[in-house]
Amino acid sequence: MSQLARLLHLADSALPTGSFAYSYGLESALTFGLLRTETEFRAYLYSFLQQAVSLELPFLTSAATAPVEALGPLLLEYDAQLLVPALHRASVTQGKSWLKLLATFYPEAGLETLGATLARQELPAHFGPLFGYTLGRVGFPVADLQATYLHLTLRDQLSAAIRLGLLGPMAGHRLQHDFYGIFEELLTVVPPYTEATRCTVLLDVAQTLHEELYSRLFQC
């Protein structure tokens, strides 16, 4: 029970890791007309989660069980997958904040020197892989980490949609409740990071256009 409570705490949007500040291209998708209705947003969410499972979760899952010497190649491969500068900056910023937080919460896991080691080796501290690596070292089951990461991904997109006025709060939370029902379907097969793939090109286009917005509520 205490492990579940601790994991719920780590998924709390109030933690100072910066996740609330990122829309991952949703703002530009709305601005440029890629999304216009709640029905289109529902389809967008499903595609967004599919890409999280095919691209993000393979790195997270592999990192959760990887020895420390395998972390460098994994981070570099993930770095090569991030083609949008705004996403790259957001991932590294959030990863550094996450690492400091986990080192404070779990000093027995020996994470306090990891940030300095990554900086010394000029390795990018990306959030997704470090989320898996750190919580794997703490002892959380991989299946719980996968579900929690999907929860964070879903919650942050819906929070952004509500703040942008696409959905009302009640509609957004109802949609979040509905999408939990497909998590098991999405998580049936998570490949290793060497087989990670992109499956939604339009999301990448929207993320690229984000920097061109006249006014932005979110960093990305």
C-alpha positions in Angstrom: 0.0 0.0 0.0 2.8 2.5 0.8 4.4 1.8 -2.6 1.2 2.7 -4.3 0.8 5.8 -2.3 4.4 6.9 -3.1 3.8 6.3 -6.8 0.6 8.3 -6.7 2.6 11.1 -5.1 5.2 11.0 -7.8 2.4 11.3 -10.4 1.0 14.4 -8.7 1.0 17.5 -11.0 2.0 19.6 -8.0 5.5 18.1 -7.9 8.1 20.7 -9.3 9.1 18.8 -12.4 7.6 21.2 -15.0 5.3 18.7 -16.7 2.3 21.2 -16.4 4.1 23.7 -18.7 4.3 21.5 -21.8 1.5 20.9 -24.3 3.6 18.8 -26.7 2.3 20.6 -29.8 -1.4 20.7 -28.8 -1.5 24.5 -28.8 -0.2 24.7 -32.3 -2.5 21.8 -33.5 -5.4 23.9 -32.3 -4.0 27.2 -33.8 -3.4 25.7 -37.2 -6.7 23.9 -37.4 -5.6 20.3 -37.0 -8.0 19.9 -34.1 -11.5 21.6 -34.1 -13.9 19.4 -32.2 -14.0 17.2 -29.2 -14.4 14.2 -31.5 -11.2 15.1 -33.3 -9.5 15.6 -30.0 -10.5 12.1 -28.8 -8.9 10.7 -32.0 -5.8 12.8 -31.4 -5.5 11.6 -27.9 -5.6 8.0 -29.0 -2.9 8.6 -31.6 -0.9 10.5 -29.0 -1.0 7.6 -26.6 -0.2 5.1 -29.4 3.0 7.1 -30.1 3.9 7.2 -26.4 3.7 3.4 -26.4 5.7 2.9 -29.6 8.3 5.6 -29.0 8.5 6.7 -25.4 7.7 3.5 -23.4 10.3 1.3 -25.1 13.1 3.6 -23.8 11.4 3.9 -20.4 11.0 0.2 -20.1 14.5 -0.7 -21.2 16.0 1.9 -18.9 14.0 0.6 -15.9 16.0 -2.7 -16.0 19.2 -1.5 -17.6 22.6 -1.4 -15.8 24.1 2.0 -15.4 26.7 1.3 -18.1 23.9 0.8 -20.7 22.2 4.1 -19.8 24.5 6.2 -22.0 23.8 4.5 -25.3 20.1 4.5 -24.5 20.0 8.2 -23.8 21.9 9.0 -27.0 19.6 6.9 -29.0 16.6 8.7 -27.4 18.2 12.0 -28.1 18.5 11.2 -31.8 14.8 10.5 -31.9 13.8 14.0 -30.7 13.8 16.0 -33.9 11.9 19.1 -32.6 14.1 21.6 -30.7 11.3 22.7 -28.3 10.6 19.0 -27.3 14.4 18.4 -26.8 14.7 21.4 -24.5 11.6 20.4 -22.5 12.7 16.8 -22.1 16.1 17.7 -20.8 14.8 20.4 -18.5 12.2 18.1 -17.0 14.6 15.2 -16.8 17.1 17.2 -14.7 14.3 18.4 -12.4 13.1 14.8 -12.0 16.5 13.5 -11.2 17.0 16.0 -8.4 13.6 15.2 -7.0 14.2 11.4 -7.0 17.7 11.8 -5.5 16.1 13.8 -2.6 13.2 11.4 -2.1 15.3 8.2 -2.3 18.9 8.8 -1.2 19.3 5.1 -0.6 19.0 4.5 -4.4 22.4 6.2 -5.0 21.0 8.7 -7.6 22.6 11.9 -6.2 25.7 11.6 -8.4 23.9 10.5 -11.6 23.2 14.1 -12.8 26.9 15.0 -12.4 28.0 11.8 -14.2 25.7 12.5 -17.1 26.9 16.1 -17.4 30.6 15.0 -17.2 30.0 12.5 -20.0 27.9 15.0 -22.0 24.9 12.8 -22.0 21.4 14.3 -22.3 19.2 13.9 -19.2 16.0 13.1 -21.0 12.9 12.7 -18.8 11.4 9.5 -20.3 14.4 7.3 -19.9 15.3 8.8 -16.5 11.8 8.3 -15.3 12.2 4.6 -16.0 15.7 4.3 -14.8 15.3 6.0 -11.5 12.0 4.4 -10.5 13.4 1.0 -11.6 16.3 1.6 -9.2 13.8 2.5 -6.4 12.0 -0.8 -6.9 8.7 0.0 -8.6 7.4 -2.8 -11.0 7.9 -2.0 -14.7 4.2 -2.5 -15.4 3.3 0.2 -12.8 5.8 2.6 -14.4 4.3 2.0 -17.8 0.8 2.7 -16.6 1.9 5.8 -14.6 3.7 7.3 -17.6 0.7 6.8 -19.8 -1.4 8.4 -17.0 1.0 11.4 -16.9 0.9 11.7 -20.7 -2.9 11.6 -20.8 -3.4 13.9 -17.8 -1.0 16.6 -19.2 -2.7 16.6 -22.6 -6.2 16.9 -21.1 -5.0 19.6 -18.7 -3.6 21.6 -21.6 -6.9 21.1 -23.6 -8.9 22.5 -20.7 -6.6 25.5 -20.2 -6.8 26.2 -24.0 -10.6 26.1 -23.9 -11.0 23.1 -26.1 -12.8 21.2 -23.3 -14.6 22.1 -20.1 -13.2 20.6 -16.9 -16.0 18.0 -16.5 -15.7 16.9 -20.2 -12.0 16.7 -19.8 -12.1 14.5 -16.7 -14.8 12.3 -18.2 -12.6 11.7 -21.2 -9.6 10.9 -19.0 -11.7 8.4 -17.1 -12.8 6.8 -20.4 -9.3 6.5 -21.7 -8.0 4.5 -18.7 -10.1 1.7 -20.2 -7.7 1.2 -23.1 -4.5 1.3 -21.2 -4.3 -2.5 -21.1 -4.9 -2.7 -24.8 -2.2 -0.2 -25.5 0.3 -1.9 -23.2 -0.1 -5.4 -24.6 3.3 -5.2 -26.4 6.0 -2.7 -25.6 9.1 -3.3 -27.7 12.7 -2.7 -26.6 14.1 0.7 -27.3 16.0 -0.6 -30.4 12.6 -1.1 -32.0 11.0 2.2 -31.0 9.1 3.8 -33.9 7.1 7.0 -34.6 3.5 6.4 -35.8 2.0 9.9 -36.0 3.7 12.2 -38.4 1.1 15.0 -38.0 2.0 15.3 -34.3 5.6 16.0 -35.2 4.4 18.6 -37.7 2.3 20.3 -35.0 5.2 20.2 -32.6 7.5 21.8 -35.2 5.0 24.6 -35.8 4.8 25.4 -32.1 7.7 27.8 -32.2 6.0 29.9 -35.0 3.0 30.8 -32.8 2.5 34.5 -32.2 1.5 33.9 -28.6 2.2 30.7 -26.6 0.7 29.6 -23.3 3.0 26.6 -23.1 6.7 26.0 -23.8 5.8 23.0 -26.0 
